[in-house]
């Protein structure tokens, strides 16, 4: 079982993808930089969908993923950290 520090938790078991990623993205948008969101999902596609979101997004890092079984049901655990937009050497839009 994965046990990491987290600041907020979403129980999205029973929802089919892409809804877990959509709900997690909404919650991350309300979180502060550095905070970690823990998500439970039962859709096995959530594993790869969270990985794809983390690769495409500019403001998150997928810290860890895992799977756990309880009472005959497998659920997937995702830990996502809110980050600053990375600096990519893009031109400044300010006067300086």
PyMOL commands that set and color helices and strands:
alter all, ss='L'
color gray80, all
select helices_A, chain A and resi 19-29+46-56
alter helices_A, ss='H'
color red, helices_A
select strands_A, chain A and resi 8-12+36-41+60-70+73-82
alter strands_A, ss='S'
color yellow, strands_A
deselect
rebuild
show_as cartoon
